[in-house]
Amino acid sequence: MAADTLTTTLDDLIAPIVQEALFVASESSIMPNLVRNYTVPANSGKVLQVPIYGTQTAIAVAEGTDLDSGAGDVAVSTTKKDITLGEIGIMATVSDLARTTSTSNVIADLGKLFGEAIARKHDLDLTALFAQFDNTIGSGKNEVTVESLFQAAATLRANSVPGPYMGVFSPQSIYNVKKTLTNTFVNPNATNVVNQAMTEGFIGRIAGIDIYESANIAQTSAGLVINGVFSKDALGIAIQTPLKIATQRDESARADEVVATSVFGVKELHTSYGVQVIGDNQIN
């Protein structure tokens, strides 16, 4: 049976005087802007194939020596990653009575609410891919430290991973780094990183890594979080429909269905281009 939105469930909006609706805060979506994006045209299939070229090595050769023999003559081949599109969605049925007696524009409110839910799902699917990275720093419920960030950057550079590097951390995991940088929240000097961490809560760039906080990272039941430090080409998102919001009339129910959908797929492209940074999910 469909879940209907009735006057009884929207009774807080049906009153003589109601102020502007307050939305429960949700984390902004950041991940799609940090990874490789692919646009999938309509009627082009549901699987996007991404060719992956391997690293090649040039050799020294003597003057006049033909490269068509020996180690200088290489067979270049590719591997591939398939990004499979899928559909996600959310809907609500709003009765005529609930809509017409409400002092707020319920349909518009639901559009905003559902749009945020779709964006959050994009982030959650991408951050779930951190667990696929080849390299791991930290274990169990240990604190993430500034040293962890330098280790992650060194690991990527040692593997010749192209920059820039991004790090996405849960607020609980990155808390200890902020605390350390600010000397337990006492401003010890006037460096830019410390000042930003003290006044804005934004850490900025450490060890060549742009640090982002996001609540859209799954926390395991074991009390830990798999954060990620990675290059843009580590992960990919293929989008056919970023967000589609539509309404459909159900006359017999005297209601409108509000439907939000998105068609997209995510995939790890280079597992060696990222580092899992495991930390606890507690603020200590």
Residue pairs with C-beta under 8 A, 6 or more apart in sequence:
2 93
3 92
3 93
4 93
4 95
4 253
4 255
5 92
5 93
5 94
5 95
5 98
5 106
5 255
6 95
6 97
6 98
7 14
7 95
7 97
7 98
7 101
9 98
10 98
10 102
10 106
12 18
13 21
13 102
13 103
13 104
13 106
14 98
14 101
14 102
14 103
15 103
17 103
18 102
18 103
18 104
20 104
21 104
21 109
23 109
23 112
23 113
23 116
26 116
26 117
26 120
27 120
27 123
27 214
27 215
27 216
28 119
29 119
29 120
29 122
29 123
29 216
30 123
30 168
30 212
30 214
30 216
31 122
31 123
31 126
31 127
31 168
31 214
31 216
31 237
32 122
32 123
32 126
32 237
32 239
34 166
34 168
34 212
34 232
35 126
35 232
35 234
35 235
35 236
35 237
36 232
36 233
36 235
36 236
36 237
36 269
37 236
37 237
37 238
37 239
38 48
38 50
38 83
38 236
38 237
38 238
38 239
39 238
39 239
39 240
40 48
40 85
40 238
40 239
40 240
40 263
41 240
42 240
46 84
46 85
47 82
47 83
47 84
47 85
48 82
48 83
48 84
48 85
48 238
48 265
49 80
49 81
49 82
49 83
50 80
50 81
50 82
50 83
50 236
50 267
50 269
51 78
51 79
51 80
52 78
52 79
52 80
52 81
52 269
52 270
53 76
53 78
54 76
54 77
54 78
54 79
55 160
56 74
56 76
58 72
59 71
59 72
61 67
61 72
67 73
81 236
81 267
81 268
81 269
82 267
83 236
83 237
83 238
83 265
83 266
83 267
84 265
84 267
85 238
85 240
85 263
85 264
85 265
86 263
86 264
86 265
87 261
87 262
87 263
88 118
88 121
88 261
88 262
88 264
89 259
89 260
89 261
89 262
90 114
90 117
90 118
90 259
90 260
91 114
91 257
91 258
91 259
91 260
92 110
92 114
92 257
92 258
93 250
93 253
93 255
93 256
93 257
93 258
94 106
94 107
94 110
94 255
94 256
94 257
94 258
95 253
95 254
95 255
96 254
96 255
96 256
97 254
98 106
99 106
99 107
99 256
107 247
107 256
107 258
110 258
111 245
111 258
111 260
114 245
114 258
114 260
115 243
115 245
115 260
117 260
118 243
118 260
118 261
118 262
119 243
120 216
121 262
122 237
122 262
122 264
122 266
123 214
123 216
124 216
124 217
124 218
125 266
126 235
126 237
126 266
127 168
127 214
127 216
127 217
127 218
127 228
128 218
129 235
129 266
129 267
129 268
130 168
130 217
130 226
130 227
130 228
130 230
130 274
130 276
131 226
131 276
132 268
132 271
132 274
133 228
133 230
133 234
133 268
133 271
133 272
133 273
133 274
133 275
133 276
134 271
134 272
134 274
135 152
135 155
135 156
135 159
135 272
135 274
135 275
135 276
136 275
136 276
136 278
137 148
137 151
137 152
137 155
137 275
137 276
137 277
137 278
138 144
138 148
138 276
138 277
138 278
138 279
139 278
140 224
140 278
140 280
141 222
141 223
141 224
141 279
141 280
141 282
142 278
142 279
142 280
143 176
143 279
143 280
143 284
144 169
144 173
144 174
144 176
144 177
144 227
144 277
144 279
145 176
145 177
145 180
146 177
146 180
146 181
146 206
146 207
148 277
148 279
149 167
149 177
149 206
149 207
149 209
149 211
149 229
149 277
150 206
150 207
152 165
152 167
152 207
152 209
152 229
152 275
152 277
153 165
153 207
153 208
153 209
153 229
155 275
156 163
156 165
156 229
156 230
156 231
156 273
156 274
156 275
159 272
159 273
161 231
161 270
161 272
161 273
162 231
162 233
163 208
163 231
164 208
164 210
164 231
164 232
165 208
165 209
165 210
165 229
165 230
165 231
166 209
166 210
166 212
166 229
166 230
166 231
166 232
167 209
167 210
167 211
167 212
167 227
167 228
167 229
167 230
167 277
168 212
168 213
168 214
168 217
168 227
168 228
169 177
169 211
169 212
169 213
169 214
169 217
169 225
169 227
169 277
169 279
170 213
170 214
170 215
170 217
170 219
170 225
170 227
170 279
170 281
171 213
171 215
172 219
172 225
172 279
172 280
172 281
172 282
172 283
173 225
173 227
173 277
173 279
173 280
173 281
174 203
174 211
174 213
174 227
174 279
175 283
175 284
176 279
176 284
177 203
177 206
177 211
178 197
178 201
178 203
179 185
181 193
181 194
181 197
181 203
182 188
182 194
182 197
182 198
185 198
187 194
187 195
187 198
188 194
192 204
193 203
193 204
193 205
193 206
196 202
196 203
196 204
197 203
197 204
201 213
203 211
204 210
204 211
205 211
209 229
217 225
217 226
217 227
218 225
218 226
219 225
219 281
220 226
223 280
223 281
223 282
224 278
224 279
224 280
224 281
225 278
225 279
225 280
225 281
226 276
226 277
226 278
227 276
227 277
227 278
227 279
228 274
228 275
228 276
228 277
229 274
229 275
229 277
230 273
230 274
230 275
231 270
231 273
231 274
233 269
233 270
233 273
234 268
234 269
234 270
234 271
234 273
234 274
235 266
235 267
235 268
235 269
235 274
236 266
236 267
236 268
236 269
237 264
237 265
237 266
238 264
238 265
238 266
238 267
239 262
239 263
239 264
240 263
240 264
241 261
241 262
241 263
241 264
242 262
242 264
243 260
243 261
243 262
244 260
244 261
244 262
245 258
245 259
245 260
246 258
246 259
247 256
247 257
247 258
247 259
248 256
248 257
248 259
249 256
249 257
250 256
250 257
268 274
